[in-house]
């Protein structure tokens, strides 16, 4: 076998578009698809609307922690699983479109959650061996000049 290698032009930048991201629109689209599938099969559930409310709350509420987002994601994932069981989606092939719609809803909600978690404030716990001023603790962690700036920004 013979191979020829060709030098490519250097790449200055690459544009990457994330599907889903921190836009609740993907969750909304999944909810609409779920509603259409439910209507076709003459069944109903409110789990899609619950997922939309959660997604909207995540996007509009400032200061949500990663823990809060994880807890709500877990709760809605459990609701989706419960609805799959209630509707017997694993055993009724005619309801396969509903199962796919529920899976897409869960996936888009999870994608939104991960995007928001990446930008959520991080909480770190430090344990000190003895009582000491906050400035001294911050100096040990970040150095003198940075400690003063961080303390000043906190005030």
C-alpha positions, 0 to 999 in steps of 0.5 A, spaced: 500 500 500 502 506 498 500 513 502 501 520 500 501 525 505 499 532 503 501 538 508 494 542 510 494 549 511 494 551 518 488 552 521 487 559 525 480 558 528 475 552 529 467 554 530 464 549 534 456 549 535 453 545 541 447 542 540 442 544 545 447 548 550 444 553 555 438 554 550 431 551 553 428 551 546 431 544 545 427 542 551 421 545 548 422 542 541 422 535 545 416 537 549 412 539 543 414 532 539 412 528 545 405 531 545 404 530 538 406 522 539 402 522 545 396 525 541 397 520 536 396 514 541 391 517 545 395 517 551 397 523 556 402 525 561 405 532 564 412 530 564 414 534 558 411 540 561 414 539 568 421 538 564 419 545 561 418 548 567 424 546 570 428 548 564 425 555 564 427 555 572 434 553 570 435 558 565 432 564 569 434 563 576 441 566 577 445 563 582 443 556 582 448 551 584 451 545 580 448 541 586 441 544 585 441 542 578 443 535 579 438 534 584 432 537 579 435 533 573 435 527 577 427 528 579 425 529 572 429 523 570 425 519 575 419 522 573 420 520 565 422 513 567 416 512 571 412 515 565 415 510 561 413 504 566 406 507 566 405 507 559 408 500 558 413 503 553 418 497 553 413 492 551 408 496 546 411 497 540 406 501 537 408 506 542 415 506 540 415 514 538 413 516 545 419 512 548 423 516 543 420 522 544 421 521 552 428 519 551 430 525 547 426 530 552 431 527 557 437 527 553 436 535 551 434 536 558 441 533 561 444 537 555 441 543 558 443 541 565 450 540 563 451 546 560 448 550 566 452 546 571 459 548 567 457 556 568 454 555 575 458 558 581 463 553 584 462 552 592 469 549 595 469 548 602 476 549 606 477 546 613 483 550 617 486 547 623 485 553 628 481 560 627 485 565 623 483 571 619 480 570 612 485 574 609 490 569 612 487 563 609 486 567 602 493 568 602 495 561 603 491 559 597 492 564 592 498 568 594 499 575 597 497 580 592 491 576 589 488 575 596 488 582 597 484 583 590 479 577 592 478 580 599 476 587 596 472 584 590 468 580 596 466 587 600 
